[in-house]
């Protein structure tokens, strides 16, 4: 068994222990408002990379999207390690949606096949003016195909206005590749942002290592602390079989950062 597989088991165990041994959502299909999503089959790379589970940070980011806290209207958005695609697909349904959303995950047939099905299944609820695409992408590899999806002239500053990273920090040996992907894909402009959610089961020293590597790459990640009042679940859309108390539990199992260029 590889190191990553061992880490995957540890992460899953820690995440489930927090929730009393239960998955974040137990349904075969995940319902979030108008969205109907499935998870990748529990085999191969999907199992190793945890793409066959939905973790709390995806729900945390989804709530922030419901509350219009990401400010993505008419912007270009890319999600790395999208899994089932909850945050990005929810963004696509908003009244003032991004102009382009690209969901990416590891180039594996099971992972991408499920991601494609989720995009296709929910196409009818995508807001007018928003284009949703999906693509296979291994962090740290050639990024030009992803940049070419943006309808803009090629330039040194070309990139996505917004990046979404939901629960990707736990594999510490992938941090260099993840930082490399951010620096290559994030637009070189002052208002470009990276929104990052992580579970409390990702150890603090692992998160700190990622933040330090980002600083070396001229990125600043500001941690957003949720105040006492905001610890309640504030989303309005129905989420599978979870009530507000269950959603609040999952929300408060998360940390959150907003990244930007340091100069």
C-alpha positions in Angstrom: 0.0 0.0 0.0 1.4 3.4 -0.9 2.0 6.3 1.5 -0.9 8.3 -0.1 -3.3 5.3 0.5 -2.3 5.2 4.1 -2.8 8.9 4.5 -6.2 8.6 2.8 -7.3 6.1 5.3 -6.1 8.2 8.2 -7.8 11.3 6.8 -11.1 9.5 6.2 -11.0 7.9 9.7 -10.3 11.3 11.3 -13.1 13.0 9.3 -15.6 10.2 10.1 -14.6 10.1 13.8 -15.6 13.8 14.2 -19.1 12.9 12.8 -19.6 9.8 14.9 -18.4 7.4 12.2 -21.0 8.6 9.6 -20.3 10.0 6.2 -21.0 13.8 5.6 -24.0 12.7 3.6 -25.2 9.1 3.5 -27.4 9.3 0.4 -26.3 7.7 -2.9 -27.3 11.0 -4.5 -26.5 14.3 -3.0 -29.2 17.0 -3.2 -28.2 20.6 -2.6 -31.0 23.0 -3.7 -31.6 22.3 -7.4 -28.4 20.2 -7.8 -28.3 16.4 -7.9 -24.8 15.0 -7.6 -23.2 11.6 -7.3 -19.7 10.6 -6.0 -17.1 8.7 -8.0 -17.2 4.9 -7.6 -15.2 3.7 -4.6 -12.3 2.2 -6.5 -8.9 2.9 -7.9 -7.7 6.5 -7.8 -11.1 7.8 -6.7 -10.5 5.9 -3.4 -6.9 6.8 -3.0 -7.5 10.5 -3.7 -10.8 10.6 -1.7 -12.9 11.6 -4.7 -15.4 9.0 -3.6 -16.4 11.1 -0.6 -17.9 14.5 0.1 -16.2 16.3 3.0 -17.4 19.2 5.2 -15.4 21.9 3.4 -17.5 21.5 0.3 -20.6 22.3 2.3 -18.8 25.2 4.0 -17.9 26.8 0.7 -21.4 26.0 -0.7 -23.0 28.0 2.2 -20.7 31.0 1.4 -21.7 30.8 -2.2 -25.4 30.8 -1.2 -24.6 34.0 0.8 -22.9 35.6 -2.2 -19.6 36.0 -0.3 -17.2 35.0 -3.1 -18.0 37.9 -5.5 -17.7 35.8 -8.7 -20.2 37.5 -10.9 -19.1 37.6 -14.5 -15.6 36.3 -13.6 -13.7 33.2 -14.7 -13.5 30.4 -12.1 -11.5 27.2 -11.9 -11.8 24.5 -9.2 -8.9 22.0 -8.5 -9.7 18.6 -7.2 -13.4 19.2 -7.7 -14.6 15.7 -6.8 -18.4 15.8 -7.3 -18.2 19.5 -8.1 -20.6 20.9 -5.4 -19.1 24.4 -4.9 -18.5 25.2 -8.6 -21.8 23.8 -9.8 -23.7 25.7 -7.1 -21.9 28.8 -8.3 -23.2 28.2 -11.8 -26.8 28.4 -10.5 -26.5 31.8 -8.9 -28.4 34.9 -10.2 -25.2 36.7 -11.0 -23.0 33.7 -12.1 -19.4 33.6 -13.3 -19.0 33.8 -17.1 -16.9 30.6 -17.1 -16.5 27.8 -14.6 -14.0 25.0 -15.2 -14.1 21.9 -12.9 -10.9 19.9 -12.8 -9.8 16.7 -11.2 -7.2 14.0 -11.5 -7.3 12.5 -15.1 -8.8 9.1 -14.1 -11.7 7.6 -16.0 -13.9 7.0 -12.9 -13.3 10.4 -11.4 -13.8 12.3 -14.6 -16.7 10.2 -15.8 -18.6 11.0 -12.6 -17.6 14.7 -12.8 -18.9 14.8 -16.4 -22.2 13.2 -15.4 -22.7 15.8 -12.7 -22.0 18.6 -15.1 -24.4 17.1 -17.7 -27.1 16.2 -15.2 -27.3 19.8 -13.8 -26.9 21.7 -17.0 -30.6 22.6 -17.0 -30.2 24.7 -13.8 -27.1 26.6 -14.9 -27.9 30.4 -15.1 -27.9 32.2 -18.4 -24.5 33.6 -19.4 -22.5 31.0 -17.5 -20.5 28.4 -19.4 -19.5 25.2 -17.4 -16.7 22.9 -18.5 -14.8 20.0 -17.0 -11.2 18.8 -17.6 -8.7 16.3 -16.3 -5.7 18.0 -14.7 -2.8 16.6 -12.6 -1.4 19.4 -10.4 1.9 20.8 -11.4 1.7 19.6 -15.0 1.2 21.6 -18.3 -1.5 24.2 -17.7 -1.8 25.8 -21.1 -4.9 23.7 -22.2 -6.7 25.1 -19.1 -5.7 28.7 -19.9 -6.8 28.3 -23.5 -10.4 27.7 -22.2 -10.5 31.4 -21.2 -11.8 33.6 -24.0 -9.1 36.2 -23.7 -5.9 37.1 -25.7 -2.8 35.2 -24.6 -0.6 37.3 -22.2 1.7 37.0 -19.3 -1.1 38.0 -17.0 -3.7 35.6 -18.4 -5.4 33.4 -15.8 -8.5 32.7 -13.8 -10.0 35.4 -11.7 -11.0 32.9 -9.0 -9.7 29.5 -7.9 -11.6 27.1 -5.5 -9.7 24.5 -3.5 -12.0 22.4 -1.3 -10.2 20.1 1.2 -7.0 19.6 -0.8 -4.3 20.4 1.8 -4.1 17.1 3.6 -1.6 15.5 1.2 1.5 17.4 2.3 3.7 15.8 -0.4 1.5 17.4 -3.0 1.8 21.0 -1.7 4.6 22.0 -4.1 2.6 20.8 -7.1 -0.6 22.5 -5.8 1.2 25.8 -5.2 2.7 25.5 -8.7 -0.7 25.1 -10.2 -2.1 28.1 -8.3 0.8 30.3 -9.5 0.3 29.2 -13.1 -3.5 29.4 -13.3 -4.4 32.4 -11.1 -4.6 35.7 -13.0 -1.7 38.1 -12.2 -3.9 40.9 -10.9 -4.7 42.5 -7.6 -8.3 41.3 -7.3 -7.6 37.6 -8.2 -8.6 35.3 -5.3 -8.1 31.7 -4.2 -10.8 30.4 -1.8 -9.6 27.5 0.3 -11.6 25.3 2.7 -10.0 22.5 4.8 -11.3 20.2 7.5 -10.0 20.4 11.0 -8.8 16.8 10.5 -6.0 18.2 8.3 -3.3 18.7 10.9 -2.2 22.3 11.7 1.4 21.7 10.8 0.3 20.5 7.4 -1.8 23.6 6.8 1.1 25.8 8.1 3.5 24.1 5.6 1.2 24.9 2.7 0.8 28.6 3.8 4.6 28.9 4.1 5.1 27.5 0.6 2.5 29.9 -0.7 4.4 32.8 0.9 7.6 31.7 -0.9 5.6 31.9 -4.2 4.4 35.4 -3.4 1.0 34.4 -2.3 -0.7 35.5 0.9 -3.4 33.4 2.5 -5.5 35.2 5.0 -7.4 32.9 7.4 -11.0 34.0 7.9 -12.2 33.3 11.4 -15.9 32.6 11.8 -17.4 34.7 14.5 -19.7 33.2 17.1 -22.9 34.4 15.4 -21.7 33.0 12.0 -21.2 29.5 13.4 -24.9 28.8 12.8 -25.8 27.4 9.4 -27.1 30.4 7.3 -27.8 28.7 4.0 -31.4 28.5 2.9 -31.4 25.6 0.3 -32.3 22.1 1.3 -29.3 19.7 1.6 -30.2 16.0 1.2 -31.4 14.7 4.6 -29.3 17.1 6.7 -31.0 19.6 9.0 -29.5 22.9 10.1 -28.0 21.3 13.3 -26.2 18.7 11.2 -25.0 21.3 8.7 -23.8 23.5 11.5 -21.7 20.6 12.9 -20.0 20.0 9.5 -19.5 23.8 9.0 -17.7 24.1 12.3 -15.3 21.3 11.4 -13.7 23.6 8.8 -11.0 26.2 8.4 -11.1 28.8 5.6 -8.5 31.1 3.8 -8.7 33.7 1.1 -5.5 33.8 -1.0 -4.1 36.7 -3.1 -0.9 37.9 -4.7 1.4 39.7 -2.3 2.5 42.3 -4.8 
